[in-house]
Amino acid sequence: MASRKDEKARLRQEREERERTAAAGARRKRLVGYGAAGVLGVAALVAVVVVALAGGSGDSGGGGGGGGQVAAPIEPADFPSSPIPPQRITDLAQATRAAGCTARSFRSEGDDHVPQNVTYKSNPPHSGDHDQIPIEDGVYADAPRTENAVHALEHGRILLEYKPSASEETKGQLKSLFDEDPYHMVILPNARMPFEVAAVAWTEVLGCQRANPRIFDAIRAFKERHRDRAPEFVP
C-alpha cells in the first residue's frame, strides 16, 4: 500500500504533466494563429495589388476611368516652390472675403465604395460614392482618378486643387503653402472646375476665381478649420 508521501508525489507528478500538456497545446494554437495571420496578410496584400493594377485612370474633375488605379505623387524637385506672403489673417470668413473667394458647405452626396465611375454634382467634388482606394498625400502633377481623390476627402484630407493653366508662379506658391504644413494635404490639378484655385474638404469647398496674394491666408484658415473633420479619421 502506497504511503501518504508517495500518494502526494504521484498527484504532483500528474498535475505537472497536465500543466505541460496544456502549455504545449497553447503554443500550438499560437503558432497556428500566427500562420493564419500571415496567410491572410499576404492574401490582403495581393488583393490590394490586383485591385490597384486592374483599372484605368481619369482626370480630377468628372469621373475618370474605372478600376481604381491610383496615380503616385511627384517628387518635390519636379514642382519648384515660390515665395508666399506670411500669414496675417487667421479667421476663415475674414480671410475668404479679403481674398475674394467663396466658402460653401454642402450636404454629403454619399460615401459608398463603388467600382464604377461616379457623376458628381459639383466641381470640385466634395463628397459622394468613391473608389475603395484613396490617393496618397502629396503633390500631383497629373490628375489622379476623381473617385480615388474623393475617398481621401472621407479620410479627412484637404485637397488643394489648381487649374493646369495657372501660372508657374501660382503653382510654385501652392507648393510653398503645402511645404509649410503638409500633414494630410494633397495638391492636384483640376482642369474642369470654375476656379483657378480651390481648397476642398469633405462637404466643404473654398473656391477662388483668381489667384492673388491673399488666397493663402484663406487656404490656411480653411485647412485649420476642416482638416481631419471628415467621417473617417485615417492617420
TORVONU-820676 format. One record per residue: residue in three letters; x, y, z of N, C-alpha, C in turn. Coordinates in steps of 0.05 Angstrom, whole numbers, always signed. Layout:
! TORVONU-820676
+-----+--------+--------+--------+--------+--------+--------+--------+--------+--------+
!  aa !   n_px !   n_py !   n_pz !  ca_px !  ca_py !  ca_pz !   c_px !   c_py !   c_pz !
+-----+--------+--------+--------+--------+--------+--------+--------+--------+--------+
! ALA !      X !      Y !      Z !      X !      Y !      Z !      X !      Y !      Z !
...
+-----+--------+--------+--------+--------+--------+--------+--------+--------+--------+
//
This chain:
! TORVONU-820676
+-----+--------+--------+--------+--------+--------+--------+--------+--------+--------+
!  aa !   n_px !   n_py !   n_pz !  ca_px !  ca_py !  ca_pz !   c_px !   c_py !   c_pz !
+-----+--------+--------+--------+--------+--------+--------+--------+--------+--------+
! MET !    +17 !    -24 !     +0 !     +0 !     +0 !     +0 !    +18 !    +25 !     +0 !
! ALA !    +12 !    +44 !    -18 !    +29 !    +68 !    -20 !    +26 !    +85 !     +4 !
! SER !    +48 !    +97 !    +12 !    +47 !   +116 !    +35 !    +34 !   +142 !    +26 !
! ARG !    +28 !   +158 !    +47 !    +16 !   +185 !    +41 !    +36 !   +202 !    +25 !
! LYS !    +62 !   +199 !    +32 !    +82 !   +215 !    +18 !    +83 !   +207 !    -12 !
! ASP !    +82 !   +180 !    -17 !    +82 !   +171 !    -45 !    +58 !   +181 !    -60 !
! GLU !    +35 !   +181 !    -47 !    +10 !   +190 !    -59 !    +12 !   +219 !    -67 !
! LYS !    +22 !   +236 !    -50 !    +25 !   +264 !    -56 !    +44 !   +269 !    -79 !
! ALA !    +66 !   +252 !    -80 !    +85 !   +255 !   -102 !    +72 !   +247 !   -129 !
! ARG !    +55 !   +226 !   -128 !    +41 !   +217 !   -152 !    +22 !   +239 !   -162 !
! LEU !     +7 !   +251 !   -144 !    -12 !   +272 !   -151 !     +2 !   +297 !   -162 !
! ARG !    +25 !   +303 !   -150 !    +41 !   +326 !   -160 !    +51 !   +321 !   -188 !
! GLN !    +60 !   +296 !   -193 !    +70 !   +289 !   -219 !    +48 !   +290 !   -240 !
! GLU !    +24 !   +281 !   -233 !     +1 !   +283 !   -252 !     -6 !   +312 !   -258 !
! ARG !     -6 !   +329 !   -238 !    -12 !   +357 !   -242 !     +8 !   +370 !   -260 !
! GLU !    +34 !   +365 !   -256 !    +54 !   +377 !   -273 !    +52 !   +367 !   -301 !
! GLU !    +44 !   +342 !   -305 !    +41 !   +331 !   -332 !    +18 !   +345 !   -346 !
! ARG !     -4 !   +350 !   -331 !    -27 !   +364 !   -343 !    -19 !   +392 !   -351 !
! GLU !     -4 !   +405 !   -334 !     +5 !   +433 !   -340 !    +23 !   +434 !   -365 !
! ARG !    +41 !   +414 !   -367 !    +58 !   +413 !   -391 !    +42 !   +408 !   -416 !
! THR !    +22 !   +391 !   -414 !     +5 !   +386 !   -437 !    -11 !   +410 !   -445 !
! ALA !    -21 !   +424 !   -425 !    -37 !   +449 !   -431 !    -19 !   +470 !   -444 !
! ALA !     +6 !   +473 !   -433 !    +24 !   +493 !   -444 !    +31 !   +487 !   -473 !
! ALA !    +36 !   +461 !   -479 !    +43 !   +453 !   -506 !    +19 !   +459 !   -525 !
! GLY !     -5 !   +454 !   -516 !    -28 !   +459 !   -532 !    -31 !   +489 !   -538 !
! ALA !    -26 !   +506 !   -518 !    -28 !   +535 !   -522 !     -7 !   +544 !   -542 !
! ARG !    +17 !   +533 !   -541 !    +38 !   +540 !   -560 !    +30 !   +533 !   -589 !
! ARG !    +18 !   +509 !   -592 !     +9 !   +501 !   -618 !    -13 !   +520 !   -629 !
! LYS !    -31 !   +528 !   -612 !    -52 !   +547 !   -621 !    -40 !   +573 !   -630 !
! ARG !    -20 !   +583 !   -614 !     -8 !   +608 !   -622 !     +6 !   +606 !   -649 !
! LEU !    +20 !   +584 !   -653 !    +34 !   +580 !   -679 !    +14 !   +579 !   -702 !
! VAL !     -8 !   +565 !   -698 !    -29 !   +564 !   -719 !    -40 !   +591 !   -724 !
! GLY !    -45 !   +607 !   -703 !    -56 !   +634 !   -706 !    -37 !   +651 !   -722 !
! TYR !    -10 !   +650 !   -714 !     +9 !   +666 !   -729 !    +10 !   +658 !   -759 !
! GLY !     +9 !   +632 !   -764 !     +9 !   +623 !   -792 !    -15 !   +633 !   -807 !
! ALA !    -38 !   +631 !   -795 !    -63 !   +641 !   -808 !    -62 !   +671 !   -813 !
! ALA !    -52 !   +685 !   -793 !    -50 !   +714 !   -797 !    -31 !   +721 !   -819 !
! GLY !     -9 !   +706 !   -821 !    +10 !   +712 !   -843 !     -2 !   +706 !   -870 !
! VAL !    -17 !   +684 !   -872 !    -30 !   +678 !   -898 !    -51 !   +699 !   -905 !
! LEU !    -66 !   +708 !   -885 !    -86 !   +729 !   -891 !    -73 !   +755 !   -898 !
! GLY !    -51 !   +761 !   -885 !    -37 !   +786 !   -892 !    -27 !   +786 !   -921 !
! VAL !    -15 !   +763 !   -928 !     -5 !   +761 !   -956 !    -28 !   +762 !   -976 !
! ALA !    -50 !   +749 !   -969 !    -74 !   +750 !   -987 !    -85 !   +778 !   -990 !
! ALA !    -85 !   +793 !   -967 !    -95 !   +820 !   -969 !    -77 !   +837 !   -986 !
! LEU !    -51 !   +834 !   -983 !    -32 !   +849 !   -999 !    -35 !   +843 !  -1028 !
! VAL !    -38 !   +818 !  -1035 !    -42 !   +810 !  -1063 !    -67 !   +822 !  -1074 !
! ALA !    -89 !   +822 !  -1057 !   -114 !   +833 !  -1066 !   -112 !   +863 !  -1072 !
! VAL !    -97 !   +878 !  -1055 !    -94 !   +906 !  -1059 !    -78 !   +912 !  -1085 !
! VAL !    -57 !   +896 !  -1089 !    -41 !   +900 !  -1113 !    -58 !   +894 !  -1138 !
! VAL !    -74 !   +873 !  -1137 !    -90 !   +866 !  -1160 !   -110 !   +888 !  -1166 !
! VAL !   -123 !   +898 !  -1145 !   -143 !   +920 !  -1149 !   -129 !   +944 !  -1160 !
! ALA !   -106 !   +951 !  -1149 !    -92 !   +975 !  -1158 !    -83 !   +974 !  -1187 !
! LEU !    -77 !   +949 !  -1196 !    -67 !   +946 !  -1224 !    -88 !   +940 !  -1244 !
! ALA !   -113 !   +936 !  -1234 !   -134 !   +926 !  -1252 !   -146 !   +946 !  -1270 !
! GLY !   -146 !   +972 !  -1261 !   -163 !   +991 !  -1276 !   -148 !  +1013 !  -1290 !
! GLY !   -164 !  +1031 !  -1302 !   -154 !  +1053 !  -1317 !   -151 !  +1077 !  -1299 !
! SER !   -146 !  +1100 !  -1311 !   -143 !  +1125 !  -1296 !   -160 !  +1146 !  -1309 !
! GLY !   -165 !  +1169 !  -1294 !   -181 !  +1190 !  -1305 !   -170 !  +1217 !  -1296 !
! ASP !   -186 !  +1238 !  -1300 !   -177 !  +1264 !  -1292 !   -192 !  +1273 !  -1267 !
! SER !   -183 !  +1295 !  -1254 !   -195 !  +1304 !  -1229 !   -216 !  +1324 !  -1235 !
! GLY !   -239 !  +1315 !  -1245 !   -259 !  +1335 !  -1249 !   -285 !  +1323 !  -1258 !
! GLY !   -288 !  +1298 !  -1263 !   -314 !  +1289 !  -1271 !   -315 !  +1259 !  -1276 !
! GLY !   -302 !  +1243 !  -1261 !   -307 !  +1215 !  -1264 !   -281 !  +1199 !  -1269 !
! GLY !   -269 !  +1202 !  -1292 !   -245 !  +1187 !  -1297 !   -251 !  +1158 !  -1304 !
! GLY !   -230 !  +1143 !  -1310 !   -234 !  +1115 !  -1317 !   -240 !  +1097 !  -1294 !
! GLY !   -251 !  +1074 !  -1299 !   -258 !  +1056 !  -1277 !   -235 !  +1038 !  -1269 !
! GLY !   -238 !  +1025 !  -1246 !   -219 !  +1005 !  -1239 !   -202 !  +1010 !  -1215 !
! GLY !   -197 !  +1036 !  -1207 !   -184 !  +1042 !  -1183 !   -154 !  +1046 !  -1184 !
! GLN !   -142 !  +1050 !  -1208 !   -114 !  +1055 !  -1209 !   -108 !  +1083 !  -1197 !
! VAL !    -88 !  +1085 !  -1181 !    -82 !  +1110 !  -1166 !    -56 !  +1121 !  -1176 !
! ALA !    -55 !  +1146 !  -1183 !    -30 !  +1159 !  -1191 !    -13 !  +1163 !  -1166 !
! ALA !    +13 !  +1165 !  -1170 !    +32 !  +1170 !  -1148 !    +39 !  +1199 !  -1148 !
! PRO !    +44 !  +1210 !  -1124 !    +53 !  +1238 !  -1122 !    +80 !  +1241 !  -1136 !
! ILE !    +85 !  +1266 !  -1145 !   +110 !  +1271 !  -1158 !   +132 !  +1277 !  -1137 !
! GLU !   +156 !  +1276 !  -1146 !   +178 !  +1284 !  -1128 !   +178 !  +1314 !  -1124 !
! PRO !   +185 !  +1324 !  -1100 !   +184 !  +1353 !  -1095 !   +201 !  +1369 !  -1115 !
! ALA !   +224 !  +1357 !  -1124 !   +242 !  +1372 !  -1143 !   +228 !  +1378 !  -1169 !
! ASP !   +207 !  +1363 !  -1176 !   +192 !  +1368 !  -1201 !   +171 !  +1390 !  -1199 !
! PHE !   +168 !  +1401 !  -1175 !   +148 !  +1421 !  -1171 !   +161 !  +1443 !  -1154 !
! PRO !   +176 !  +1461 !  -1166 !   +192 !  +1481 !  -1151 !   +174 !  +1500 !  -1136 !
! SER !   +184 !  +1509 !  -1113 !   +169 !  +1527 !  -1095 !   +174 !  +1556 !  -1103 !
! SER !   +154 !  +1573 !  -1096 !   +157 !  +1602 !  -1099 !   +149 !  +1615 !  -1073 !
! PRO !   +160 !  +1638 !  -1066 !   +154 !  +1651 !  -1040 !   +125 !  +1659 !  -1038 !
! ILE !   +114 !  +1658 !  -1014 !    +87 !  +1667 !  -1008 !    +87 !  +1686 !   -985 !
! PRO !    +67 !  +1704 !   -983 !    +66 !  +1723 !   -960 !    +62 !  +1708 !   -934 !
! PRO !    +73 !  +1719 !   -912 !    +67 !  +1707 !   -886 !    +38 !  +1711 !   -878 !
! GLN !    +28 !  +1694 !   -860 !     +0 !  +1695 !   -852 !     -6 !  +1721 !   -836 !
! ARG !    -28 !  +1734 !   -844 !    -37 !  +1758 !   -830 !    -65 !  +1754 !   -818 !
! ILE !    -82 !  +1739 !   -832 !   -110 !  +1736 !   -823 !   -114 !  +1706 !   -817 !
! THR !   -124 !  +1701 !   -793 !   -129 !  +1673 !   -785 !   -159 !  +1665 !   -785 !
! ASP !   -176 !  +1685 !   -785 !   -205 !  +1679 !   -786 !   -213 !  +1671 !   -814 !
! LEU !   -227 !  +1649 !   -817 !   -234 !  +1639 !   -843 !   -252 !  +1658 !   -859 !
! ALA !   -274 !  +1667 !   -846 !   -292 !  +1685 !   -860 !   -279 !  +1710 !   -869 !
! GLN !   -263 !  +1722 !   -852 !   -249 !  +1747 !   -859 !   -228 !  +1742 !   -881 !
! ALA !   -213 !  +1721 !   -878 !   -193 !  +1715 !   -899 !   -206 !  +1709 !   -926 !
! THR !   -229 !  +1695 !   -925 !   -243 !  +1689 !   -950 !   -252 !  +1714 !   -964 !
! ARG !   -263 !  +1733 !   -949 !   -272 !  +1758 !   -961 !   -249 !  +1774 !   -972 !
! ALA !   -227 !  +1776 !   -957 !   -204 !  +1791 !   -965 !   -192 !  +1780 !   -991 !
! ALA !   -194 !  +1754 !   -995 !   -182 !  +1741 !  -1019 !   -201 !  +1742 !  -1042 !
! GLY !   -226 !  +1750 !  -1038 !   -246 !  +1749 !  -1060 !   -255 !  +1721 !  -1067 !
! CYS !   -252 !  +1703 !  -1048 !   -260 !  +1675 !  -1053 !   -288 !  +1670 !  -1041 !
! THR !   -299 !  +1646 !  -1045 !   -324 !  +1638 !  -1033 !   -321 !  +1612 !  -1018 !
! ALA !   -334 !  +1610 !   -996 !   -333 !  +1585 !   -980 !   -362 !  +1574 !   -977 !
! ARG !   -366 !  +1549 !   -984 !   -392 !  +1537 !   -983 !   -392 !  +1510 !   -969 !
! SER !   -413 !  +1504 !   -954 !   -417 !  +1478 !   -942 !   -439 !  +1463 !   -957 !
! PHE !   -437 !  +1437 !   -960 !   -456 !  +1422 !   -976 !   -465 !  +1398 !   -959 !
! ARG !   -487 !  +1386 !   -968 !   -496 !  +1360 !   -957 !   -479 !  +1338 !   -970 !
! SER !   -474 !  +1317 !   -955 !   -460 !  +1295 !   -967 !   -475 !  +1282 !   -990 !
! GLU !   -461 !  +1275 !  -1011 !   -473 !  +1262 !  -1034 !   -470 !  +1232 !  -1033 !
! GLY !   -462 !  +1221 !  -1010 !   -458 !  +1192 !  -1007 !   -430 !  +1185 !   -998 !
! ASP !   -426 !  +1160 !   -990 !   -400 !  +1152 !   -981 !   -394 !  +1122 !   -986 !
! ASP !   -408 !  +1110 !  -1005 !   -404 !  +1082 !  -1010 !   -380 !  +1077 !  -1028 !
! HIS !   -368 !  +1053 !  -1025 !   -346 !  +1045 !  -1043 !   -358 !  +1031 !  -1067 !
! VAL !   -352 !  +1042 !  -1091 !   -363 !  +1031 !  -1116 !   -340 !  +1027 !  -1136 !
! PRO !   -342 !  +1008 !  -1154 !   -321 !  +1004 !  -1174 !   -325 !  +1021 !  -1199 !
! GLN !   -349 !  +1031 !  -1203 !   -354 !  +1045 !  -1228 !   -348 !  +1075 !  -1226 !
! ASN !   -349 !  +1089 !  -1249 !   -346 !  +1118 !  -1249 !   -370 !  +1130 !  -1235 !
! VAL !   -366 !  +1154 !  -1223 !   -387 !  +1168 !  -1209 !   -390 !  +1196 !  -1222 !
! THR !   -415 !  +1204 !  -1226 !   -421 !  +1231 !  -1235 !   -426 !  +1249 !  -1211 !
! TYR !   -408 !  +1266 !  -1205 !   -411 !  +1284 !  -1182 !   -426 !  +1309 !  -1189 !
! LYS !   -441 !  +1319 !  -1169 !   -459 !  +1341 !  -1174 !   -445 !  +1368 !  -1174 !
! SER !   -421 !  +1369 !  -1164 !   -406 !  +1395 !  -1163 !   -377 !  +1390 !  -1172 !
! ASN !   -364 !  +1412 !  -1179 !   -336 !  +1411 !  -1187 !   -322 !  +1435 !  -1175 !
! PRO !   -303 !  +1430 !  -1157 !   -292 !  +1405 !  -1149 !   -311 !  +1388 !  -1132 !
! PRO !   -310 !  +1361 !  -1135 !   -327 !  +1344 !  -1118 !   -318 !  +1346 !  -1089 !
! HIS !   -338 !  +1346 !  -1072 !   -333 !  +1349 !  -1043 !   -341 !  +1324 !  -1027 !
! SER !   -355 !  +1306 !  -1039 !   -365 !  +1282 !  -1025 !   -378 !  +1264 !  -1046 !
! GLY !   -387 !  +1241 !  -1037 !   -401 !  +1223 !  -1056 !   -389 !  +1195 !  -1055 !
! ASP !   -402 !  +1177 !  -1069 !   -391 !  +1150 !  -1072 !   -364 !  +1151 !  -1085 !
! HIS !   -347 !  +1131 !  -1079 !   -319 !  +1134 !  -1088 !   -306 !  +1106 !  -1090 !
! ASP !   -282 !  +1106 !  -1101 !   -267 !  +1081 !  -1104 !   -257 !  +1072 !  -1076 !
! GLN !   -252 !  +1046 !  -1073 !   -244 !  +1036 !  -1047 !   -215 !  +1043 !  -1039 !
! ILE !   -199 !  +1053 !  -1058 !   -171 !  +1060 !  -1052 !   -168 !  +1091 !  -1053 !
! PRO !   -160 !  +1103 !  -1031 !   -155 !  +1132 !  -1032 !   -128 !  +1139 !  -1044 !
! ILE !   -125 !  +1163 !  -1055 !    -99 !  +1172 !  -1063 !    -81 !  +1178 !  -1039 !
! GLU !    -55 !  +1177 !  -1044 !    -36 !  +1183 !  -1022 !    -34 !  +1214 !  -1019 !
! ASP !    -26 !  +1222 !   -995 !    -19 !  +1250 !   -990 !     +5 !  +1258 !  -1008 !
! GLY !     +6 !  +1283 !  -1016 !    +29 !  +1291 !  -1032 !    +21 !  +1311 !  -1054 !
! VAL !    +39 !  +1315 !  -1073 !    +36 !  +1334 !  -1095 !    +34 !  +1319 !  -1121 !
! TYR !    +13 !  +1324 !  -1137 !     +8 !  +1310 !  -1162 !    +11 !  +1330 !  -1185 !
! ALA !    +27 !  +1322 !  -1205 !    +29 !  +1337 !  -1230 !     +7 !  +1329 !  -1249 !
! ASP !     -1 !  +1303 !  -1248 !    -23 !  +1293 !  -1265 !    -47 !  +1286 !  -1247 !
! ALA !    -70 !  +1291 !  -1257 !    -95 !  +1287 !  -1241 !    -99 !  +1258 !  -1235 !
! PRO !   -101 !  +1250 !  -1210 !   -109 !  +1223 !  -1203 !   -139 !  +1219 !  -1209 !
! ARG !   -148 !  +1195 !  -1209 !   -176 !  +1189 !  -1214 !   -193 !  +1203 !  -1192 !
! THR !   -215 !  +1216 !  -1200 !   -231 !  +1231 !  -1182 !   -242 !  +1214 !  -1160 !
! GLU !   -251 !  +1190 !  -1167 !   -263 !  +1172 !  -1146 !   -243 !  +1165 !  -1124 !
! ASN !   -217 !  +1164 !  -1131 !   -197 !  +1158 !  -1111 !   -192 !  +1183 !  -1094 !
! ALA !   -193 !  +1207 !  -1106 !   -189 !  +1232 !  -1092 !   -211 !  +1237 !  -1072 !
! VAL !   -236 !  +1231 !  -1079 !   -258 !  +1235 !  -1061 !   -256 !  +1217 !  -1036 !
! HIS !   -245 !  +1193 !  -1040 !   -240 !  +1176 !  -1017 !   -221 !  +1189 !   -997 !
! ALA !   -201 !  +1203 !  -1007 !   -182 !  +1217 !   -990 !   -197 !  +1238 !   -973 !
! LEU !   -216 !  +1252 !   -985 !   -232 !  +1271 !   -970 !   -246 !  +1258 !   -947 !
! GLU !   -257 !  +1234 !   -951 !   -271 !  +1220 !   -930 !   -252 !  +1213 !   -907 !
! HIS !   -226 !  +1212 !   -912 !   -206 !  +1207 !   -892 !   -195 !  +1232 !   -879 !
! GLY !   -208 !  +1255 !   -884 !   -200 !  +1280 !   -871 !   -179 !  +1296 !   -885 !
! ARG !   -172 !  +1289 !   -910 !   -152 !  +1304 !   -924 !   -163 !  +1330 !   -935 !
! ILE !   -145 !  +1349 !   -939 !   -151 !  +1374 !   -953 !   -139 !  +1372 !   -981 !
! LEU !   -156 !  +1374 !  -1002 !   -147 !  +1374 !  -1029 !   -143 !  +1403 !  -1038 !
! LEU !   -119 !  +1410 !  -1046 !   -113 !  +1437 !  -1056 !   -111 !  +1434 !  -1087 !
! GLU !   -131 !  +1444 !  -1101 !   -134 !  +1439 !  -1130 !   -128 !  +1465 !  -1145 !
! TYR !   -116 !  +1461 !  -1169 !   -108 !  +1484 !  -1185 !   -114 !  +1478 !  -1214 !
! LYS !   -120 !  +1498 !  -1230 !   -124 !  +1494 !  -1259 !    -96 !  +1491 !  -1271 !
! PRO !    -93 !  +1473 !  -1290 !    -67 !  +1470 !  -1303 !    -58 !  +1495 !  -1317 !
! SER !    -77 !  +1512 !  -1325 !    -70 !  +1537 !  -1338 !    -60 !  +1559 !  -1319 !
! ALA !    -60 !  +1554 !  -1293 !    -50 !  +1573 !  -1274 !    -20 !  +1578 !  -1279 !
! SER !    -10 !  +1601 !  -1272 !    +18 !  +1608 !  -1277 !    +37 !  +1590 !  -1261 !
! GLU !    +61 !  +1588 !  -1271 !    +81 !  +1572 !  -1256 !    +86 !  +1584 !  -1229 !
! GLU !    +84 !  +1611 !  -1227 !    +88 !  +1624 !  -1200 !    +66 !  +1615 !  -1181 !
! THR !    +41 !  +1614 !  -1190 !    +19 !  +1605 !  -1173 !    +23 !  +1576 !  -1164 !
! LYS !    +31 !  +1559 !  -1183 !    +35 !  +1531 !  -1176 !    +58 !  +1529 !  -1155 !
! GLY !    +79 !  +1544 !  -1159 !   +101 !  +1544 !  -1140 !    +93 !  +1554 !  -1113 !
! GLN !    +76 !  +1574 !  -1113 !    +66 !  +1585 !  -1087 !    +49 !  +1565 !  -1072 !
! LEU !    +33 !  +1550 !  -1087 !    +17 !  +1529 !  -1074 !    +35 !  +1507 !  -1063 !
! LYS !    +57 !  +1501 !  -1077 !    +76 !  +1482 !  -1066 !    +89 !  +1493 !  -1040 !
! SER !    +95 !  +1519 !  -1039 !   +106 !  +1530 !  -1015 !    +86 !  +1529 !   -992 !
! LEU !    +61 !  +1533 !   -998 !    +40 !  +1531 !   -978 !    +38 !  +1502 !   -968 !
! PHE !    +40 !  +1483 !   -986 !    +40 !  +1455 !   -978 !    +63 !  +1449 !   -960 !
! ASP !    +87 !  +1459 !   -967 !   +111 !  +1454 !   -951 !   +110 !  +1465 !   -923 !
! GLU !    +94 !  +1486 !   -919 !    +91 !  +1498 !   -892 !    +80 !  +1477 !   -873 !
! ASP !    +61 !  +1461 !   -882 !    +48 !  +1442 !   -865 !    +35 !  +1420 !   -882 !
! PRO !    +50 !  +1400 !   -891 !    +40 !  +1380 !   -909 !    +22 !  +1358 !   -897 !
! TYR !    +18 !  +1359 !   -871 !     +3 !  +1338 !   -858 !    -25 !  +1335 !   -870 !
! HIS !    -32 !  +1312 !   -880 !    -58 !  +1305 !   -892 !    -66 !  +1326 !   -913 !
! MET !    -47 !  +1333 !   -930 !    -52 !  +1352 !   -952 !    -46 !  +1339 !   -978 !
! VAL !    -60 !  +1347 !   -999 !    -57 !  +1338 !  -1026 !    -59 !  +1362 !  -1045 !
! ILE !    -40 !  +1363 !  -1064 !    -43 !  +1383 !  -1086 !    -47 !  +1367 !  -1112 !
! LEU !    -67 !  +1376 !  -1128 !    -72 !  +1363 !  -1153 !    -85 !  +1382 !  -1173 !
! PRO !    -82 !  +1377 !  -1199 !    -94 !  +1394 !  -1219 !   -123 !  +1386 !  -1224 !
! ASN !   -140 !  +1405 !  -1232 !   -168 !  +1401 !  -1239 !   -175 !  +1419 !  -1262 !
! ALA !   -176 !  +1409 !  -1286 !   -179 !  +1425 !  -1309 !   -208 !  +1435 !  -1313 !
! ARG !   -227 !  +1422 !  -1300 !   -256 !  +1428 !  -1306 !   -270 !  +1446 !  -1285 !
! MET !   -257 !  +1451 !  -1263 !   -271 !  +1468 !  -1243 !   -271 !  +1497 !  -1252 !
! PRO !   -290 !  +1513 !  -1241 !   -292 !  +1541 !  -1249 !   -272 !  +1559 !  -1235 !
! PHE !   -256 !  +1548 !  -1216 !   -238 !  +1564 !  -1201 !   -209 !  +1560 !  -1211 !
! GLU !   -193 !  +1581 !  -1207 !   -164 !  +1577 !  -1213 !   -151 !  +1561 !  -1190 !
! VAL !   -160 !  +1566 !  -1166 !   -150 !  +1552 !  -1143 !   -174 !  +1545 !  -1124 !
! ALA !   -174 !  +1522 !  -1113 !   -195 !  +1514 !  -1094 !   -183 !  +1496 !  -1072 !
! ALA !   -194 !  +1498 !  -1048 !   -187 !  +1480 !  -1026 !   -213 !  +1465 !  -1020 !
! VAL !   -210 !  +1438 !  -1016 !   -234 !  +1421 !  -1013 !   -230 !  +1403 !   -989 !
! ALA !   -251 !  +1402 !   -972 !   -252 !  +1382 !   -951 !   -279 !  +1367 !   -955 !
! TRP !   -284 !  +1348 !   -938 !   -309 !  +1332 !   -940 !   -333 !  +1351 !   -936 !
! THR !   -349 !  +1355 !   -956 !   -373 !  +1373 !   -958 !   -366 !  +1402 !   -955 !
! GLU !   -341 !  +1410 !   -959 !   -333 !  +1438 !   -957 !   -316 !  +1446 !   -980 !
! VAL !   -322 !  +1470 !   -992 !   -306 !  +1479 !  -1015 !   -299 !  +1509 !  -1011 !
! LEU !   -274 !  +1516 !  -1014 !   -265 !  +1543 !  -1016 !   -256 !  +1548 !  -1044 !
! GLY !   -270 !  +1565 !  -1059 !   -264 !  +1570 !  -1087 !   -254 !  +1598 !  -1092 !
! CYS !   -232 !  +1600 !  -1107 !   -220 !  +1626 !  -1113 !   -218 !  +1629 !  -1144 !
! GLN !   -233 !  +1648 !  -1155 !   -234 !  +1651 !  -1184 !   -207 !  +1658 !  -1195 !
! ARG !   -191 !  +1674 !  -1181 !   -165 !  +1682 !  -1190 !   -145 !  +1681 !  -1167 !
! ALA !   -122 !  +1671 !  -1172 !   -101 !  +1671 !  -1151 !    -92 !  +1699 !  -1146 !
! ASN !    -87 !  +1705 !  -1121 !    -76 !  +1731 !  -1112 !    -62 !  +1726 !  -1085 !
! PRO !    -46 !  +1745 !  -1076 !    -31 !  +1741 !  -1052 !    -47 !  +1735 !  -1027 !
! ARG !    -73 !  +1741 !  -1027 !    -89 !  +1738 !  -1003 !   -103 !  +1710 !  -1001 !
! ILE !   -101 !  +1694 !  -1022 !   -115 !  +1668 !  -1021 !   -101 !  +1649 !  -1001 !
! PHE !    -75 !  +1655 !   -996 !    -60 !  +1636 !   -979 !    -70 !  +1637 !   -950 !
! ASP !    -77 !  +1661 !   -940 !    -89 !  +1662 !   -914 !   -116 !  +1647 !   -913 !
! ALA !   -132 !  +1650 !   -934 !   -158 !  +1637 !   -935 !   -154 !  +1606 !   -935 !
! ILE !   -134 !  +1597 !   -950 !   -130 !  +1568 !   -951 !   -119 !  +1558 !   -924 !
! ARG !   -101 !  +1573 !   -912 !    -91 !  +1566 !   -885 !   -114 !  +1563 !   -865 !
! ALA !   -131 !  +1583 !   -865 !   -154 !  +1582 !   -846 !   -173 !  +1559 !   -852 !
! PHE !   -178 !  +1554 !   -878 !   -195 !  +1532 !   -886 !   -183 !  +1506 !   -877 !
! LYS !   -158 !  +1502 !   -880 !   -144 !  +1478 !   -872 !   -146 !  +1474 !   -842 !
! GLU !   -142 !  +1495 !   -827 !   -144 !  +1492 !   -797 !   -172 !  +1485 !   -788 !
! ARG !   -192 !  +1495 !   -803 !   -220 !  +1491 !   -795 !   -229 !  +1462 !   -802 !
! HIS !   -221 !  +1452 !   -825 !   -234 !  +1428 !   -835 !   -216 !  +1403 !   -836 !
! ARG !   -190 !  +1405 !   -833 !   -173 !  +1381 !   -835 !   -180 !  +1361 !   -813 !
! ASP !   -182 !  +1336 !   -820 !   -187 !  +1313 !   -802 !   -215 !  +1315 !   -789 !
! ARG !   -234 !  +1329 !   -802 !   -261 !  +1330 !   -792 !   -280 !  +1318 !   -812 !
! ALA !   -273 !  +1295 !   -822 !   -289 !  +1280 !   -841 !   -300 !  +1256 !   -827 !
! PRO !   -317 !  +1240 !   -842 !   -329 !  +1216 !   -829 !   -309 !  +1196 !   -818 !
! GLU !   -285 !  +1194 !   -830 !   -266 !  +1174 !   -822 !   -239 !  +1187 !   -817 !
! PHE !   -227 !  +1182 !   -793 !   -200 !  +1192 !   -788 !   -181 !  +1169 !   -794 !
! VAL !   -163 !  +1174 !   -813 !   -142 !  +1155 !   -820 !   -115 !  +1169 !   -819 !
! PRO !    -97 !  +1160 !   -801 !    -71 !  +1173 !   -798 !    -55 !  +1173 !   -824 !
+-----+--------+--------+--------+--------+--------+--------+--------+--------+--------+
//
